[in-house]
């Protein structure tokens, strides 16, 4: 019998059920195909993203965020940004000025300047195409100086003969007068050297003002690092940085003064990697035919010295913090003090001028009053700089008579205390300002005239007089500093 025979009628109800079954099978087939052809997120199109509390949120609603006040930039006075912030570096970048006529010179001098120190212009310079002839004691720069009167961009820029000589015979003025000749025609020699040495390295010329005073030396090195940071952000006409990581590997510092290396000599390698050399140790055969010179900012122009007889309102310094971090990284010393340890007080033991009268008895009384505190008396002059910094990095209270030893305050952990005993009638604020920029507590008092010491002629300069302070006032000063640390970290000591 034929299914669809005209003589046979298939029941209507069965046809309806058969059609429904075919529809279900078709729907299942389409769903199966969809599952295998669609990315995973589309499998669950009706699920909404969940928030932290597990509730669902619409797809087009932005994730919640903290109130705007959380991202508000802290207010930093403009003067603080210009002197102690990254702004100090940035403000140099638009001041680069070429000093030599391009078509008439085989060399070029470019100088950068700032007037952030009111009443003076501080500057540093670079020079390319520089030679040092075997019969010359000076670096020769083939430079036809530009016409200042007819050069708009040079207005306000000092001429080379107007460069200031900074104290202790330092700074660009002194170097250009004593170690550099500008203007001689050495075109052929420069071109020969350029061909022989197409990628001349950099030579940084340094005339130190001191090689044994920690404060003076660190300020010089700090200014040098600022100079190199400025150059790393500056570019030549091709867009290449004036100083980069490759240059750091091939450049060198030349010390021009005749002093011995001193205890801080190695820190001149904070930026460049080749060994630091002294001019007096160089041989003619070792002298470069062609080099790029850098005459950096002098230590005397460092803004840590600007107005150091006046307290500052600034509370932080990015440039100062970076310099300190560089030094501690150089010596591989951690900046993290274990705040669960007992308090440590380090007293700077001066052996030369400004010695503290009756120091042993004063410190003995202090130990008796505070037996739970470790009190170290350190003569920093007897140990190397790395060990000095390591000691201070593990100190909570640094104390001493005004002097270079208190420079170590910059290496104290944040939140530590600095105690300075100032000579009579001296109101220096330099170390107070260091404390402000480093987030340190600061305490000071003044010495008195020693009743047993005669005021002899020639012994009135405070730099050379010893220091007298009565025991109650000394103990009271130290007590304030010690108790200010009673809740440092996890310590929990009652002040009474």
C-alpha positions in Angstrom: 0.0 0.0 0.0 1.3 3.4 -0.9 1.5 5.8 2.0 0.1 8.6 0.0 -2.3 6.6 -2.0 -5.4 8.4 -2.8 -7.4 5.6 -1.3 -5.6 6.0 2.1 -6.0 9.0 4.4 -3.3 9.5 7.1 -4.8 10.7 10.3 -4.7 14.5 10.8 -3.6 14.3 14.4 -0.6 12.2 13.5 0.4 14.7 10.8 0.3 17.5 13.4 2.5 15.6 15.8 4.9 14.7 13.1 5.3 18.4 12.1 5.9 19.4 15.7 8.6 16.8 16.0 10.3 18.0 12.9 10.2 21.6 14.2 11.9 20.6 17.5 14.6 18.7 15.7 15.3 21.7 13.5 15.5 24.0 16.4 18.0 21.7 18.2 20.2 21.5 15.1 20.3 25.3 14.9 21.2 25.6 18.5 24.0 23.0 18.2 25.4 24.9 15.2 25.3 28.2 17.2 27.2 26.7 20.2 30.1 25.6 18.0 30.4 28.8 16.0 30.1 31.5 18.7 32.9 32.8 21.1 32.5 31.9 24.7 31.2 35.3 26.0 28.2 35.1 23.6 27.0 31.8 25.0 25.7 33.7 28.0 24.2 36.8 26.4 21.9 37.5 29.3 24.4 37.5 32.1 25.6 40.9 33.3 29.1 41.7 34.7 29.2 41.6 38.4 30.6 44.2 40.8 32.8 43.6 43.8 29.7 43.0 46.0 28.4 40.3 43.6 25.5 42.4 42.2 25.1 42.6 38.5 25.5 45.9 36.5 24.6 46.8 33.0 27.2 46.4 30.3 27.2 50.2 29.5 27.8 51.3 33.1 31.3 52.4 33.9 33.1 50.7 36.8 32.8 52.7 40.1 35.7 54.8 41.1 36.9 56.7 44.2 35.8 60.2 44.7 37.9 62.8 42.8 39.5 64.1 46.0 41.6 60.9 46.1 43.4 61.8 42.9 43.9 65.5 43.9 47.5 66.7 43.3 49.1 67.9 46.5 49.8 71.6 46.5 53.5 72.5 46.1 54.4 76.2 46.1 55.8 77.3 42.8 59.1 78.4 44.3 59.5 74.9 45.7 58.9 73.3 42.4 61.4 75.6 40.7 64.2 75.1 43.2 63.8 71.6 44.5 61.4 69.8 42.1 61.8 68.2 38.7 60.8 71.6 37.4 64.3 72.8 38.1 65.6 70.3 35.4 62.8 71.0 33.0 63.3 74.8 33.1 66.8 74.4 31.7 65.7 72.6 28.6 64.5 75.7 26.6 67.6 77.7 27.5 70.2 76.0 25.3 72.0 78.6 23.2 74.8 78.0 20.5 77.7 80.4 21.1 79.6 79.9 17.9 78.9 81.0 14.3 78.1 77.7 12.5 79.6 78.5 9.1 82.8 80.0 10.6 83.6 77.5 13.3 84.8 73.9 13.3 83.6 73.6 16.9 80.5 74.6 18.8 79.8 75.7 22.3 76.2 75.4 23.8 75.3 76.7 27.2 72.2 76.3 29.4 71.3 78.7 32.2 68.9 79.4 35.0 68.0 82.5 37.0 66.1 80.6 39.8 68.6 82.0 42.2 67.5 85.6 42.5 70.2 88.1 41.4 72.5 85.7 39.5 72.7 83.5 36.5 73.9 79.9 36.9 75.0 78.0 33.9 76.8 75.0 32.4 78.2 74.4 28.9 78.9 71.7 26.4 81.4 71.9 23.5 81.8 69.6 20.5 84.8 69.4 18.1 87.4 70.0 20.9 91.0 69.1 20.6 93.9 68.9 23.0 97.2 69.4 21.3 100.3 67.7 22.6 102.0 71.0 23.2 99.1 72.6 24.9 97.8 72.6 28.4 94.4 73.8 27.4 91.5 72.3 25.5 91.2 74.2 22.1 87.8 75.1 20.7 87.7 76.4 17.1 84.8 78.9 17.7 84.0 82.2 16.0 81.7 83.7 18.7 78.4 85.0 17.5 77.4 88.7 17.5 75.6 89.2 20.8 74.1 92.6 19.7 72.4 91.2 16.7 71.4 87.8 18.0 67.9 87.9 19.6 68.3 84.5 21.3 71.4 85.5 23.1 69.9 88.4 24.9 70.2 87.7 28.6 72.9 85.1 28.1 76.3 86.0 29.5 79.3 86.1 27.2 82.1 83.7 27.9 84.3 86.5 29.4 81.4 87.3 31.7 81.1 83.7 33.1 81.2 84.0 36.9 84.0 82.3 38.8 82.4 80.6 41.8 84.0 80.3 45.3 87.2 78.2 45.8 88.2 78.8 42.2 85.4 76.7 40.6 82.6 77.0 38.1 82.5 77.6 34.3 84.2 81.0 34.6 87.3 79.6 36.2 87.5 76.6 33.9 87.1 78.7 30.7 89.8 81.1 31.9 92.3 78.5 33.0 91.7 75.3 31.0 90.0 76.2 27.7 91.0 78.4 24.8 88.2 79.7 22.5 88.7 81.2 19.1 91.8 79.6 17.7 91.7 78.3 14.1 92.2 74.5 14.2 89.8 73.6 11.4 92.1 71.1 9.7 93.0 69.4 12.9 89.4 69.2 14.1 88.4 67.7 10.7 91.2 65.1 10.8 90.2 64.1 14.4 86.5 64.0 13.5 87.3 61.6 10.6 89.5 59.4 12.9 87.0 59.5 15.8 83.5 60.0 14.5 81.8 59.1 17.7 83.7 61.1 20.2 83.0 60.4 23.9 82.3 63.0 26.5 84.8 64.4 28.9 83.4 66.1 32.0 85.8 68.7 33.5 85.7 69.1 37.2 87.6 71.6 39.4 86.8 70.6 43.0 86.5 73.2 45.8 87.2 70.5 48.4 88.2 66.9 48.5 87.7 66.1 52.2 84.6 68.1 53.3 81.5 65.9 52.9 79.0 68.7 52.4 81.1 70.6 49.9 81.9 67.4 48.0 78.4 66.1 47.8 77.0 69.4 46.7 79.5 69.4 43.8 78.6 65.8 42.8 74.9 66.6 43.2 75.3 69.5 40.7 77.2 67.3 38.3 74.4 64.7 38.3 71.8 67.4 37.7 73.8 68.6 34.7 73.9 65.1 33.2 70.1 64.6 33.8 69.4 67.9 32.0 71.6 66.8 29.0 69.8 63.4 28.9 66.5 65.3 28.2 68.1 67.7 25.7 68.5 66.8 22.0 70.7 67.9 19.1 69.4 68.9 15.7 68.8 65.3 14.8 66.7 64.6 17.9 69.4 62.5 19.6 69.8 63.0 23.3 72.9 65.0 24.2 73.8 62.3 26.7 72.4 58.7 26.9 73.1 55.3 28.3 75.8 54.5 25.7 77.5 57.8 26.5 77.6 56.9 30.2 79.7 53.8 29.3 82.2 55.7 27.1 82.6 59.0 28.9 84.9 60.0 31.8 85.4 62.6 34.5 88.7 64.5 34.5 89.6 66.1 37.9 91.5 69.3 37.1 92.7 70.3 40.6 96.0 69.0 42.1 94.5 67.7 45.3 94.7 64.1 46.4 91.7 61.9 45.4 90.1 62.2 48.9 87.5 60.0 50.5 84.7 60.8 48.0 86.6 60.3 44.8 84.7 57.2 43.7 81.3 59.0 43.7 82.2 60.9 40.6 81.3 57.6 38.9 77.6 57.9 39.8 76.8 58.6 36.2 79.7 57.8 33.9 81.4 54.3 34.1 85.0 54.8 33.0 87.4 55.3 35.8 87.8 58.9 37.1 91.2 60.3 36.3 93.2 63.3 37.5 94.7 65.8 35.0 98.1 65.5 36.7 98.1 61.8 36.1 97.5 61.9 32.4 100.2 61.4 29.8 100.3 63.3 26.5 99.9 60.0 24.6 96.7 59.3 26.5 95.0 62.6 25.7 92.1 62.5 23.3 92.5 64.1 19.9 88.8 65.0 19.8 86.2 65.0 22.5 82.9 66.5 23.6 83.5 68.6 26.7 81.0 69.2 29.5 81.6 72.0 32.0 78.9 71.2 34.6 77.1 73.3 37.2 79.4 74.0 40.1 78.8 73.0 43.7 78.4 76.6 44.7 75.3 76.9 42.5 73.5 74.0 44.1 70.2 75.2 45.4 70.7 73.3 48.7 73.2 76.2 49.5 70.9 78.9 48.3 69.8 81.0 51.3 71.0 78.4 53.8 70.9 81.1 56.5 67.1 81.3 56.1 64.6 78.5 56.9 62.7 77.2 53.9 59.0 76.4 53.6 59.5 73.6 51.1 58.8 70.1 52.5 60.1 67.8 49.8 62.6 67.7 46.9 62.5 65.1 44.1 65.9 66.0 42.8 67.5 65.7 46.3 65.8 62.4 46.9 66.9 61.0 43.6 70.5 62.0 44.3 70.4 60.3 47.7 68.9 57.2 46.2 71.7 57.1 43.6 74.4 57.3 46.3 72.8 54.6 48.4 72.3 52.4 45.3 75.9 53.0 44.4 77.0 51.6 47.7 74.2 48.9 47.7 72.7 50.2 51.0 69.0 49.7 51.8 66.9 52.7 52.6 64.6 50.6 54.7 65.1 50.8 58.5 63.8 48.0 60.6 61.3 49.9 62.7 60.8 47.1 65.1 64.4 47.5 66.5 65.3 49.6 69.6 66.2 53.2 69.1 69.7 54.1 68.0 71.3 57.5 68.6 74.5 58.3 66.7 76.6 61.2 68.0 79.1 62.8 65.6 82.5 62.8 67.3 84.5 65.9 66.1 88.2 65.6 66.6 89.3 68.9 65.0 87.6 72.2 65.5 84.3 72.8 67.4 84.8 70.0 69.8 82.1 69.6 72.4 83.5 70.4 75.9 83.1 67.6 78.4 81.6 65.4 75.8 82.3 62.1 77.5 80.6 63.2 80.7 77.6 64.5 78.9 77.1 61.3 76.9 77.7 59.2 80.1 74.8 61.0 81.8 72.6 60.5 78.7 73.3 56.8 78.7 72.4 56.6 82.4 69.1 58.4 81.8 68.2 56.3 78.7 69.7 52.8 79.2 67.4 51.2 76.6 68.7 53.3 73.8 71.9 52.4 71.9 74.1 55.4 71.8 77.1 55.3 69.4 79.8 57.9 69.2 81.3 57.9 65.7 84.3 59.7 64.3 83.3 59.5 60.6 86.7 60.7 59.5 88.1 57.3 60.4 85.9 55.1 58.3 85.0 55.0 54.6 82.0 56.7 53.1 80.1 53.4 52.5 80.4 52.5 56.2 79.4 56.0 57.3 76.2 55.9 55.2 75.4 52.3 56.4 75.6 53.5 60.1 73.4 56.5 59.5 70.9 54.5 57.5 70.4 52.4 60.7 70.2 55.4 63.0 67.0 57.0 64.4 68.6 60.1 66.0 71.7 61.8 64.5 73.2 64.4 66.8 76.3 66.6 67.0 77.8 70.0 66.8 77.3 72.1 63.6 79.6 70.8 60.9 80.0 68.7 57.8 79.3 65.5 59.8 75.6 66.5 60.0 75.5 66.2 56.2 74.7 62.6 56.9 71.2 63.7 57.8 70.4 63.2 54.2 70.9 59.4 54.6 68.7 59.1 57.7 65.5 57.1 57.3 62.4 59.3 56.8 60.8 60.2 60.1 64.1 60.2 62.0 65.4 63.0 64.1 68.3 65.4 63.7 69.8 67.3 66.6 72.2 70.2 65.9 74.2 72.1 68.6 75.0 75.5 67.0 77.9 77.7 68.0 77.1 80.8 70.0 75.6 83.5 67.9 75.4 81.3 64.8 72.0 80.8 63.2 72.8 78.6 60.2 69.7 76.9 58.7 71.3 74.5 56.1 70.8 71.3 58.1 67.4 72.4 59.2 66.5 72.8 55.6 67.9 69.3 54.8 65.7 67.9 57.5 62.6 69.7 56.1 63.2 68.3 52.6 63.9 64.8 54.0 60.9 64.6 56.3 63.0 64.6 59.5 62.3 66.0 62.9 64.7 68.8 63.8 65.9 70.1 67.1 68.6 72.7 68.0 70.1 74.8 70.7 73.0 77.2 71.0 76.3 76.8 72.9 77.4 79.4 75.5 80.7 81.1 76.1 82.9 78.6 78.0 83.5 80.3 81.4 86.9 78.7 81.7 88.0 79.6 78.2 89.7 83.0 77.6 88.6 84.9 74.6 92.0 85.4 73.0 92.5 87.5 69.9 92.4 85.3 66.8 90.2 82.8 68.5 86.9 84.6 68.0 85.9 82.9 64.7 83.1 80.5 65.5 84.5 78.0 62.9 87.4 77.3 65.3 86.1 77.7 68.8 85.2 74.7 70.9 81.6 74.3 72.1 80.3 74.6 75.7 76.8 73.6 76.8 75.6 73.0 80.3 74.6 69.5 81.2 70.9 70.2 82.0 70.4 71.9 78.6 72.2 69.2 76.7 70.2 66.4 78.4 67.0 68.4 77.9 67.7 68.9 74.1 68.5 65.2 73.6 65.4 64.2 75.7 63.1 66.1 73.3 64.6 64.3 70.3 64.5 60.9 71.9 60.9 61.1 73.1 59.8 62.3 69.7 60.8 58.8 68.5 58.9 56.9 71.2 56.2 55.9 68.7 58.4 55.4 65.7 57.2 52.3 63.8 55.9 49.7 66.2 57.5 51.3 69.3 55.0 52.1 72.1 56.8 53.9 74.9 55.2 56.4 77.3 56.9 59.8 77.3 56.5 60.0 81.1 
